[in-house]
Amino acid sequence: MTSHDADPEETDDGANTTSGGDHAADEGVVRRERFSGGPARAFLSSLAADERIFAADLAVDRAHVVMLAEQGIIGADDAAAILAALDDVEAAGHDALPDGEDVHEAIETAVIDRVGPAGGRMHTARSRNDEVAACIRYRLREDLLATVGTVVEGRETLLDVAAAETGTVMPGYTHRQPAQPTTVAHWVCSYESALARDTDRLLDAYDRVNRSPLGAAAFAGTSFDVDRERAAALLGFDGLVENSMDAASARDFLVESSAAVTGLATTLAGLATDVVEFASDGYVELADDYASTSSIMPQKKNPDTLELVRSRAGDAASGLSGLVTTLTGLPRAYNRDLQRATGHAWEAVDAVHGAVPVAVGAVATAEWPAETLQARAGELADDGGNPGVDAIDEACREVLGEPLDAVTDAAAVEAVLDPVENVAMRDSRGGPAPEAVETHLDRARENLAAHREAAGTRQTHLDDAAETLDAEVANYV
Ligand code: ARG
């Protein structure tokens, strides 16, 4: 089990392959002394930011140790001691960790502090490179499912709003110019549809995030007889990131996840802008809970919550942009730049999460003044404003020398010019006519149910894996 993979003095490029003997402890001492301080110490460390993956690292450690023991790479007694120490480390919490370059090193030190040199065997056949990639994926999938959860809930609420407002006629816009009559329901459904695609993208991203890089070691695999599939299954991953160099280095899963949440943030920003403008036009009355006032102009009711929802798209895009900039041009395999990439992805994810319920809540609690909306919609016709039946009749007499009635069915003309009738006529599939919206709502609810189920299946799979891992650990501790 010695002279395996690489230079044992390299912190991560050797997959700590000398572990498994007492040598592991000596090496730990060497590492700790060699890297114990210096002016760059704080600069190098990600320990504080790693709090986000503290729980993930403990799970990854447990799965790895169980797998090592099952493979006979470490003894059951060592596994038992390490797993017990991990419970203790977990109970003490992230803040109690010893100093370290990152959470991976700090937890390992904490384990060694508790069980002695054998604790170092936890890191056998592994590097922090595959470890950190596994931890980020493990944590990110939770965040993605949580975001999907808020979006699914939000969509349900929006569909309820739509169902209640299919008959509420309002002006629709292009170029921010009043264009054609539509309905509040049709407007709401337009955003729910976009949120459904955002959900698709989040779930797609999830499925690529949820693959295990563990066993890649530094990038070049390991000569230990690891069972990568087993470690993956214990962590609820659906299979592997196969190529070990790819597994340790790739962060495209962060890019697509950040892009998916940025897309979601952009959808919400559009909705927020509409509501801000509707509020200014007197087309919507926000509930007090979602409005603020001005300290100097108390008559004002400002749509601040929606402005802040809109601004979150900037935060998300900033995270995405920072991430892509950090990753662009990095060579294979692991580079420490990757440590800074992770935070950008969290920035994008966190920007969006709280915005979903606020945006939806503002819409769900708002009042739509039907009379004002209908009056304003009535000023519109399909082209060039609504002249009214009398004006058209007058024009017929002037130009054709005949009244409107003699030229065509005046009642039909009147109907076109009535906003309610006008909307009812536009009953093509996906159109604003109440019937068309009702049909759309049925389809939208089916799609929503499918998304809810897709998220539920994934969550259950994670919960089951966590239970299995607990049970496996309990066999040792
Ligand atoms: N903390 C690092 C990260 O977030 C993982 C450590 C890998 N370190 C190394 N020297 N190879 O990427």
Boltz pocket constraint, residues with backbone or C-beta under 6 A from the ligand:
constraints:
  - pocket:
      binder: B
      contacts: [[A, 11], [A, 12], [A, 13], [A, 46], [A, 101], [A, 102], [A, 128], [A, 129], [A, 132], [A, 334], [A, 335], [A, 336], [A, 338], [A, 339], [A, 340], [A, 342]]
      max_distance: 6.0
